[in-house]
Amino acid sequence: MSTLGAEGGPVRDEDLHAYVDGHLDPARRRMVDAYLLADREAAARVADWSEQNHRLSALFDPVLDEPIPPQIMATIAKGQQQRTPSWVGGWAMRAAASFAILAIGAVLGFGAARYMGGSEDVSLQASLPTEAQAAFKVYVAEKRHAVEVPAAEVDHLTQWLSNKMKTKVRPPDLASLGWTLVGGRLLPSSEGPACLFIYDDKTGRRVMVYLVSNANNEGTTVQFRDQNGVRSLYWLEGPLGYALTGNLDRGDLMPIAAVVKDKMRF
């Protein structure tokens, strides 16, 4: 499928897959960002793919760092002992390759069985959305104590949080979308200091922009997480990790996330 991007040029399914996998150059990624804002159906598909990638990564990545189970090692050792004479030639090479594939499949099967069995909660391994959603549940429902520093003191809030986060931090202006800053606060996180900004609209709905240090300056595409109705669009860019979090539908969060990315791009 091919469609026109918001800034010209075709956006194809392969572009969307590359976007999810983080394989686009910055210029192309910005074009796809703009395209997704204009096409909610495509944005929903991309968010679904991102969530699938997250689940697969959370499921199998830990297995790669674990020792291979003894029963599989024994099978591999037995195969190595039963060496085939050299005259078998290409057949032996193909058989060895097949054996290697079977061994790898056994390891992955071991991992899937282990995690599907529920021995660990793999969702805890994604700290950014998990911590953002926990903060949302604690603070956003508060009416009087949701923030430490109110929007009326935005300059003080900006300087204070920038000092604590050791990088420039300022609440993005979301007024064009109907969201008004309530204020912000400092939080602890698994990565050190974190902070949040809370916004509300005329109907009383609230969203939160959660920021945490991104020490390695890694960059990722926008990913989606829904935890019991608390939803986050989250990504890493420059010195910070971002998680736009609220009870809004994914399609309603997307344009807000685009403005946050634009306002806070380093």
N, C-alpha and C positions, 0 to 999 in steps of 0.2 A: 504494500500500500504506500502511496506517495501523496503528500499534501504539501501545500505551500507554507513555509515558515513565516512568522510574523515580521521578520526583517528581510524577507526575500530568500529564494532558494528552496529547493524541496527538502522536506523533513520526512524521511522514510522510516519504516519499522527498524531497519538496521541502525539508524541514528538513535532511535529511542532505546534500543538494547545497549548500544555503546554508552549512552547517557547513564543508564542504570549501572553499568559496569565500570564507569569512571574512565572511559577510554577516549572521550572527546577532548579536543584542544579547547582552551578557554573561550575563543571566539565562537566556535560552534556550540559549545555548551550554553553560552549566553543566548544564542539564537533559539536553541531548543527550550531554554527557560521561558522565553517570551512566547514561543509557540504553545507550550503547555498551559500558560495562563489563558490563552484564547480558546483552548479546546479541552473542556472538562473530561470528555470521554477518554482522550489520549492521556490526560493527567491521571485519571483513575487507573488506566492500564499500567502506566509507569509506576505508580505507587504500589500496585499489586505485585509487579515484578520485583520491586525493591524489597517488599516484605517477604516474598519467596526466597530471594537471595539471603536475606537476614536469617530466615529460619534454617535454610540449608547450612549456612556458615555456622550458626550457633549449634546446630546439631552435630556437624562433622569436624569442625576445626579442633575441638579439644582432643578428639581421638588421635590426631596426627602426632600429638606430643606424648601419648601414652605408650608404654611397652606393648609389643605385640603379645597377645595371649599365648601361654605355653603350648596349647594344643596346636596352634597355627605354626609356631616355630618348629615343633616336632615334625609336622607335615612337610615343611620346607626342607628341613635337614634330611628327611627320608628321601625326598626327591633328588637332593644333591648327591646322595650316596649311590643312587641307582643311575650312574652315568651311562650313557649310550655310546657304543663304539663310533669312531669318527666316520665310518663309511655310511652311516645313516644320513649324514649331511644336512641338507635343508630341512628335512622332516624333523630332525632333532631340534633345530632352531625354532621351528614353528611350534613344536610341542613345548619347548621351554618357555616361549612367549605366552602360550596358552596357560601354562602352569602359573606364570607370574600374574597374569590377569586374574586367575582364580584365587590366588593368594591375596591379592589386593581386594578383590570382592569380598573375601572372607573377613578381612579386617574391617571394611566398611560395614559389612553386615553385622559384625560384632558391635560396632559403634551404634548403628541404628537400633539394634535390639536393646542395647543398654539404655539409650536415651528414650526410646519409645516406651520402655518399661517404667519411666518416670522416676529413675533413681536420682536425677538432678533436675532442677528448674532452670532450663537453658535460657529463659528470658532474662534472668538476672545478669547475664554476661554482657548485655548491652547497657552500660551504665548511664549513658547520656539520656536516652528517653526514660529510663526507669527512674532516675533521680529527679528529672524534670517533672514527671507525672506525680511522683510522691510529693514534691514541693507544691504542685498545683492543688492537690487534694487538701494539704494542710492550710495553705495561706489564702487561696483565692476565695474560699467561702467566707473568710473573715470580712466583716464590714468596717470595723474600727481599727483593727490591728493587722491588716493584710500587708502593709508596707512599713518600713522603718523611716523612710524619708519621703514626704509627699511630693506630688508634682509641682507644687508651688515653690519648692526649693530645688528645682531641677539642676541648677548650676552646681550647687553643693553636692547633690546626688552624683552627678557626673564626675566631679573631681574626686570624691571619696571612693567611689567604686573603681575608678581608673587607677588610683593609688593601690588599692587592695588587689586588683586583678593584674597589676603590673603591665597594663596595656590600655590604650585609649578605649573607653567604653562610654557610650552615650545612648539613652533610650531613643529608638527610631521613632520618627514622627509618622503616626498612622492616621492622622486626622482626615486625610483625603479618602479614607475608607470608612470613616465614621467612628473611629476608635480614639478615645481620650485617655491620656496617661493618668493613672491613679498615683503611681509612685514606684519605689523599688526597695530592695533590701539585699543584704549580703548573706550568703549561705556557705556552709561547708560542703565539700563534695569529695569523691574519691580521687579527684585530680587537684585538690587544693581549694582555694577560694572560688566560689561561684556567686552569681548574682541573678536576680530576676527583676523584670519590669512587668507590672500589671496594668492592663487597659480595660476599660469598659465602654459599652455603647449606650445609646439612648434607651434600649430595652432592658438594660441591666445585665446583659451577658458580659462575661469576662474572658479575656485571653491573656496568656503569659508568655513573655519572651525570656527564656532561660539561657544564660551564658556560662561557659566553663572554659578553663584554660586548655588550649590545644598546643601542648609543648612542642610537638614534632612538626607543627605547621602542615599537617596532612590535609588533603582536600578530598571531599566525597560529594556524591550527588545527594539530592534531597531524598530521604527515606521516610517511610510512614510507619507508625505504631499505634494500634488501638488497644488500650488496656481497660476493659470494662467501661467503655464509653468515654474515657479520657484519651484524647487523641493528640499525637505529636507528629509534626513534620520536623525532621532534624537533619543536620549536616555539619561537616567540619570545613572551615575555610579560614586561612590565615592563622592568627594566633588564638582563635576562639572556636569552640563548638557551640552550636545553636540548637535550641529546641523550642519551636513555637507550639504551645500546648493549650488545649481548651476542650470544651464539650461540643464544639462545632463539627459539622461534617467535613470530610476531607476536602471536598470541593470548595467549601467556604474558607478553609484554612489556606488553600493554595495562593490566592491573590495577596493575602497578608504576608505569607512567607516570601513572596517575590519582592514586596516592598521592603521587608526586613533585610533581605539579601542585598538589595540595591542600596539602601541607606547605610548599611554597615560594611560594605565591601571595602577591603583594604587594598 
